[in-house]
Amino acid sequence: MAFKIKFGTDGWRGEIAEDYTFDNVRRAAQGFATYMLEQGKRGQWIVVGHDKRFASEHFAAAVADVLAGNGFNVWLTDGATPTPVIAYAVVDKKAAGAVNITASHNPPTDNGFKVRDETGGAINPDGLKRIEAAIPDSMENVKRTSQAGAGTTGEIVKFDAATPYIEHLTRDGLIDLQPIKDAGLTVMVDAMWGNGAGWFTRLLAGGKTKVIEIHNVRNPIFPEMKRPEPIQPNIDVGLQATLDNRADVLLITDGDADRCGIGDENGQFINQLRVYALLAYYLLEVRGLRGDIVKTLSTTNMLNKLGELYNVPVHETGVGFKYVAPKMTETNALIGGEESGGYAFRGNVPERDGILAGLYMLDFMVKAGKKPTELLKDLFAKVGGEYFYDRVDSPFTGDHETRKKMILDANPKTIGGLNVTGLVTVDGFQFHLEDGGWMLIRFSGTEPILRVYCETRHGDKVKAILEDGLRVAGIKQ
């Protein structure tokens, strides 16, 4: 029986050579091609790109072969390319969509298959289900260029996606790089062996600001970290390098550079929820912009507070950009983001962009004339105090439905010593707490693990909230 390919939070991911094989990638590509044909996109162009994982360029070539075999023309990146740059290429080339070979932050054993629509953003959940349903059970129903009839094969053209993206950043008013170049900052960059390597150095060259990069070559086993995910302990080497080099800030991009992590001038990590609030605060206060905010339910309530203060709507979605991107497009949102460290911005494509997020953090520092720790103090003063966050991940056995029933049956009245004031089941189980915080239990859409998250106004209660979350989920500690 054929391996069943399923799309999770952001595409399909699997273990290389186990289930992520060339034939299974070709089957997934055929499913996408069939879906695009059903959308009336026959003969149009599709962008295909990849990251620096093992054999990614060869998997990307296999995808291009299948798409061309189905009559599509393919723009194939000429090397490893950040996900946001691939997404912008869809718009720049007026393409019908994209396939991106990347497993983002997953362990080195994995690779992945992301799909995007004509906006460069994630395809909505209904579209993903239709792609899944169109994936053939065997290679017999996969069309390749070698099997296509005369005159039915599309072109495959290699191209450089970087230059149009860089021109877009400045031409379309997203960022003025010159003040950052002139500021004389020392910027530490941890590219996590991924697609972000060389980008900040290239963008900020020619001025007083100095960029120092680490983990900026291809090494698909990702030494000095468990995985290219911009959270601790994976970033501890970068945080130490920030101190060693007396840098003003640490910018961290994940494996495909769609996510951004930040370390402050003291070598301390600024968690993803605080970074999201800082970016929203920067756009609203420093740039004076207005527009809707889109957030997943797993990210910070500081955004709700900022929405009230600046009189802008805040929309909450399920976890994943397959929910965030369509809502951003619908509302022409100013910013959209999620707990994983992925943030998207109006004027760009509705896709996470770790490069632009990093540039915005630098611009915030320059325009305010402050260090990251000082910016955080300003943010907390604005929203009425500190917010504390953490997350734990745990493998689990058994099926999802049994575990879900267990969580519902637990029906806790207090969590971490705080009264439970409500339950939201949009995506997992989010228990609202009396201090305005929350605890969320949900299943990962990309890995066989259960996640417990929390945000609270009480730093001394974070550990107890997470422990209670694991207990409610039936995870032995």
C-alpha positions in Angstrom: 0.0 0.0 0.0 1.3 3.5 -0.9 2.6 5.8 1.8 -0.1 8.3 2.7 1.2 11.8 2.3 -0.5 14.3 4.7 -0.1 18.0 4.9 0.2 19.4 8.4 0.6 22.9 9.8 2.8 24.0 6.9 3.0 21.4 4.2 4.3 17.8 4.3 7.4 16.8 6.2 9.0 13.4 6.4 12.2 11.5 7.2 14.7 11.4 4.3 15.0 8.0 2.7 12.3 6.6 5.0 9.1 8.2 3.8 10.6 11.4 2.2 11.8 9.6 -1.0 12.1 10.9 -4.6 9.1 8.9 -5.7 7.0 10.3 -2.8 8.1 13.8 -3.6 7.1 13.2 -7.2 3.7 12.0 -6.1 3.2 15.1 -3.9 4.2 17.2 -6.9 1.6 15.5 -9.1 -1.0 16.2 -6.5 -0.1 19.9 -6.6 -0.1 19.8 -10.4 -3.5 18.2 -10.5 -4.9 20.8 -8.1 -3.5 23.7 -10.1 -5.0 22.2 -13.3 -8.3 22.1 -11.5 -7.8 25.8 -10.7 -7.5 26.6 -14.4 -3.8 27.3 -14.2 -2.8 25.0 -17.1 0.4 26.3 -18.9 1.2 28.9 -16.3 4.5 29.4 -14.5 5.2 27.9 -11.1 8.2 28.8 -8.9 10.2 26.0 -7.3 12.9 26.6 -4.7 14.8 24.8 -1.9 16.9 25.0 1.2 20.3 23.7 2.2 19.2 20.3 3.6 20.5 17.0 2.3 19.7 16.6 -1.5 17.2 19.5 -1.4 18.3 20.8 -4.8 17.7 17.3 -6.3 14.3 17.0 -4.7 13.5 20.4 -6.2 14.6 19.3 -9.6 12.3 16.2 -9.3 9.4 18.5 -8.5 10.2 20.7 -11.5 10.3 17.7 -13.8 6.8 16.6 -12.7 5.3 20.1 -13.0 6.8 20.5 -16.5 5.5 17.0 -17.4 2.0 18.3 -16.6 2.5 21.2 -18.9 3.5 23.9 -16.4 6.4 26.2 -17.0 8.8 26.3 -14.0 11.0 29.0 -12.6 13.6 26.9 -10.6 15.9 28.8 -8.2 19.6 28.7 -9.1 20.5 27.8 -5.5 19.3 27.6 -1.9 16.9 30.6 -1.4 15.1 32.0 1.6 11.4 31.1 1.8 10.3 34.8 1.8 12.4 35.4 -1.3 10.8 32.4 -3.1 7.4 33.8 -2.0 8.1 37.2 -3.5 9.3 35.6 -6.7 5.8 34.3 -7.2 4.5 37.9 -7.3 7.4 39.2 -9.2 7.1 36.6 -11.9 3.3 36.7 -11.9 3.4 32.9 -11.3 0.4 30.7 -10.3 2.1 29.4 -7.2 5.2 27.8 -5.7 6.6 24.6 -4.3 9.4 25.0 -1.8 11.6 22.0 -0.7 12.3 22.7 2.9 11.7 21.2 6.4 12.3 24.6 8.0 13.2 24.0 11.6 12.9 20.2 11.7 15.8 17.9 12.7 18.5 17.2 10.1 16.9 13.8 9.2 13.9 15.5 7.7 12.9 17.4 4.6 9.7 18.9 3.5 7.3 20.1 0.7 5.6 23.5 1.1 3.1 24.9 -1.4 2.1 28.5 -2.0 -0.6 30.2 -4.1 -0.4 33.2 -6.5 0.0 35.7 -3.6 3.1 33.9 -2.4 1.2 33.0 0.8 0.2 29.7 2.2 -2.7 27.8 0.6 -5.8 27.6 2.9 -6.7 24.3 4.7 -9.4 23.5 2.1 -6.9 23.8 -0.7 -4.4 21.6 1.1 -7.1 18.9 1.5 -7.7 19.0 -2.2 -4.0 18.7 -3.0 -3.8 15.7 -0.6 -6.8 14.0 -2.3 -5.2 14.5 -5.7 -1.9 12.7 -4.8 -1.8 9.5 -6.8 -1.2 6.2 -5.0 1.6 5.1 -7.3 4.1 6.4 -9.8 2.1 5.1 -12.7 -0.1 8.2 -12.5 2.8 10.7 -12.2 3.6 12.6 -15.3 7.2 13.4 -16.0 8.9 15.2 -18.8 10.4 12.0 -20.1 6.9 10.5 -20.4 5.0 13.6 -21.8 3.9 13.7 -25.3 5.4 16.0 -27.9 4.6 19.6 -27.4 3.0 19.1 -24.0 6.1 19.6 -21.8 6.6 22.9 -20.0 9.9 24.8 -19.8 12.2 24.7 -16.8 14.2 27.9 -16.4 16.8 28.6 -13.7 16.8 32.1 -12.2 18.2 34.3 -9.5 15.4 35.3 -7.1 17.6 37.5 -4.8 17.9 40.7 -6.9 14.2 41.4 -7.4 13.5 40.8 -3.7 16.2 43.2 -2.6 14.9 45.9 -5.0 11.4 45.3 -3.7 12.5 46.0 -0.1 13.6 49.5 -0.9 11.5 50.4 -4.0 8.2 49.6 -2.3 9.0 51.5 0.9 9.4 48.6 3.2 12.7 49.7 4.7 15.4 52.4 4.2 18.7 50.5 4.7 21.0 53.6 4.7 20.3 54.7 8.3 21.0 51.2 9.5 24.2 51.1 7.4 25.3 54.4 8.9 24.5 53.6 12.5 27.7 51.9 13.4 26.0 48.9 15.0 27.7 45.6 15.5 25.2 43.0 14.4 25.7 39.3 15.2 24.0 36.9 12.8 23.4 33.2 13.4 22.2 31.8 10.1 21.8 28.3 11.6 23.5 26.7 8.6 20.6 27.7 6.5 19.3 30.0 3.8 19.8 33.2 5.7 23.5 33.0 5.3 25.1 36.1 3.7 21.9 38.1 3.5 22.4 40.7 6.3 26.0 41.0 5.3 24.9 41.8 1.7 22.1 44.1 2.6 24.1 46.2 5.1 27.4 46.4 3.4 29.1 49.7 2.6 28.5 51.6 5.8 29.7 51.9 9.4 27.6 49.0 10.7 29.5 45.7 11.0 27.9 42.3 10.5 29.5 39.2 12.0 28.0 35.8 10.9 28.3 32.3 12.3 26.9 29.0 11.1 26.8 30.5 7.6 27.9 27.7 5.4 26.1 24.6 4.2 26.2 21.7 6.8 22.9 19.7 6.8 23.7 17.9 10.1 23.4 21.3 11.9 26.3 21.1 14.3 26.1 23.0 17.7 22.3 22.8 17.7 19.6 20.1 17.9 17.8 21.6 14.9 17.8 25.0 13.1 15.0 26.4 15.2 15.6 29.9 16.6 15.0 29.1 20.3 17.2 27.8 23.1 19.3 25.7 23.4 19.9 25.8 19.6 20.9 29.5 19.8 23.2 29.3 22.8 26.4 29.5 20.7 25.1 32.6 19.0 24.1 34.2 22.3 27.7 33.6 23.6 29.1 35.0 20.4 27.1 38.1 20.9 28.8 38.7 24.2 32.3 37.7 22.9 32.0 40.2 20.1 30.3 42.9 22.2 27.5 43.0 19.6 24.5 45.3 19.9 22.0 42.6 18.9 21.8 39.0 17.7 19.6 38.2 14.6 18.8 34.5 14.1 17.2 33.0 11.0 16.0 29.4 10.9 16.8 26.8 8.3 14.8 28.4 5.5 15.0 32.0 6.9 11.3 32.6 7.2 11.6 32.9 11.0 13.6 35.4 13.0 14.9 35.1 16.6 16.4 37.9 18.6 19.1 38.1 21.3 19.8 41.3 23.2 23.0 43.1 23.8 23.6 41.1 27.0 23.4 37.7 25.2 19.9 37.0 26.5 17.2 35.5 24.3 14.1 37.6 23.7 11.3 35.1 23.3 9.2 35.0 20.1 6.0 36.5 21.7 7.9 39.6 22.9 9.6 40.0 19.5 6.1 39.9 17.9 4.9 42.6 20.2 8.0 44.7 19.6 7.6 44.5 15.8 3.9 45.5 16.1 4.9 48.4 18.5 7.5 49.5 16.1 5.1 49.7 13.1 2.4 51.4 15.1 4.4 53.8 17.2 7.7 54.5 15.3 6.4 54.1 11.7 3.0 55.6 12.6 1.3 52.9 10.5 -2.2 51.6 11.1 -3.9 48.3 10.1 -5.2 45.1 11.4 -3.1 42.6 13.4 -3.5 38.9 12.7 -2.2 36.5 15.4 -2.5 32.8 16.1 -4.1 31.8 19.4 -0.6 30.6 20.6 0.9 34.1 20.5 0.9 37.1 22.8 -2.0 39.0 24.3 0.2 42.0 24.3 -1.0 42.4 20.7 -4.6 42.7 22.0 -3.5 45.4 24.3 -1.7 47.2 21.5 -4.8 46.9 19.4 -6.8 48.6 22.1 -4.2 51.4 22.5 -3.9 52.2 18.8 -7.5 51.4 17.9 -6.7 48.7 15.4 -8.6 45.3 15.0 -6.9 42.1 16.2 -7.9 38.8 14.6 -7.1 35.5 16.2 -6.6 32.3 14.1 -5.6 28.7 14.4 -1.9 27.9 14.4 -0.1 28.0 11.1 0.3 30.4 8.2 -2.4 28.4 6.3 -4.7 30.4 8.6 -2.7 33.6 9.0 -2.0 34.3 5.3 -5.6 34.1 4.1 -6.7 36.4 7.0 -3.9 38.9 6.2 -5.0 39.0 2.6 -8.7 39.4 3.5 -8.0 42.3 5.9 -5.0 43.9 4.3 -3.4 43.4 7.7 -0.4 45.5 8.9 1.3 42.5 10.4 0.6 38.8 11.0 2.5 36.3 13.0 2.7 33.2 15.1 4.4 31.8 18.2 7.1 30.0 16.2 8.9 33.3 15.4 7.3 33.9 11.9 6.1 37.4 11.1 4.6 38.8 7.9 4.1 42.4 6.9 1.8 44.5 4.7 3.4 45.6 1.5 5.3 42.4 1.3 3.9 39.0 0.5 1.6 37.3 3.1 4.5 35.0 4.1 6.8 34.9 7.1 10.0 36.9 6.4 12.9 36.4 8.8 15.1 38.8 6.8 12.6 41.7 6.9 11.8 41.1 10.5 15.5 41.3 11.4 15.8 44.6 9.4 12.8 46.0 11.2 14.3 45.2 14.6 17.5 47.0 13.5 15.5 50.0 12.2 13.6 50.1 15.5 17.0 50.3 17.4 18.3 53.0 15.1 15.2 55.2 15.0 14.7 54.9 18.8 18.4 55.2 19.6 18.1 52.3 22.0 19.3 48.8 22.8 17.0 45.8 22.7 16.6 45.7 26.5 15.6 49.4 26.5 13.0 48.7 23.7 11.5 45.9 25.8 11.2 48.3 28.8 9.3 50.8 26.6 7.0 48.0 25.4 6.2 46.8 28.9 5.5 50.3 30.0 3.1 50.7 27.1 1.2 47.5 27.7 1.1 47.8 31.5 3.8 45.4 32.6 5.7 42.2 31.7 4.3 39.2 30.0 6.0 35.8 30.5 6.0 32.8 28.1 7.3 29.3 27.7 6.6 26.1 25.9 7.3 22.4 26.5 7.1 19.7 23.8 6.6 16.0 24.6 6.3 12.8 22.5 3.1 11.0 23.2 1.7 7.5 22.4 -1.9 6.7 21.4 -4.2 8.4 19.0 -5.2 12.0 19.0 -8.9 11.5 19.7 -8.3 9.5 22.9 -5.9 12.2 24.1 -8.4 15.0 23.3 -11.1 13.2 25.3 -8.7 12.9 28.2 -8.1 16.7 28.1 -11.7 17.6 28.0 -12.6 15.1 30.8 -9.9 16.7 33.0 -11.8 20.0 33.0 -9.4 21.8 35.4 -10.8 24.7 37.5 -7.3 26.1 38.2 -4.0 25.9 36.3 -0.8 27.0 38.0 -2.8 28.3 40.9 -4.8 30.6 38.7 -8.5 30.2 38.1 -9.6 29.0 34.6 -12.0 31.6 33.1 -12.8 30.0 29.7 -11.8 27.3 27.1 -11.3 27.9 23.4 -11.0 24.9 21.1 -10.3 26.6 17.7 -6.9 24.8 17.5 -6.2 22.5 20.5 -7.3 23.4 24.0 -6.6 27.0 25.2 -7.5 27.6 28.8 -7.9 31.3 29.6 -6.6 32.3 33.0 -7.8 35.0 35.5 -4.7 37.2 35.0 -5.4 37.6 31.3 -2.9 34.8 30.4 -3.6 31.4 28.9 -2.3 27.8 28.7 -2.6 26.0 25.4 -2.4 22.2 24.6 -2.2 21.2 21.0 -0.7 18.6 18.7 2.1 19.6 16.4 1.0 19.6 12.8 4.5 18.7 11.6 5.9 16.2 14.2 4.5 13.4 16.4 4.6 15.6 19.6 2.3 17.4 21.9 3.0 21.0 22.8 2.0 22.9 25.9 2.3 26.7 25.8 1.6 29.4 28.3 1.6 33.2 28.7 1.1 34.8 32.1 1.6 38.1 33.9 3.3 36.1 36.7 6.8 35.0 36.0 6.9 32.8 39.1 3.9 30.7 37.8 5.2 29.7 34.3 6.7 26.4 35.5 3.6 25.4 37.5 1.3 26.3 34.5 3.3 24.1 32.1 3.4 21.2 34.6 -0.4 21.4 35.1 -0.7 21.5 31.3 1.2 18.3 30.9 -0.8 16.7 33.7 -4.1 17.7 32.0 -2.8 16.2 28.8 -2.0 12.9 30.5 1.8 13.2 30.0 3.8 11.6 32.8 6.5 13.9 34.2 
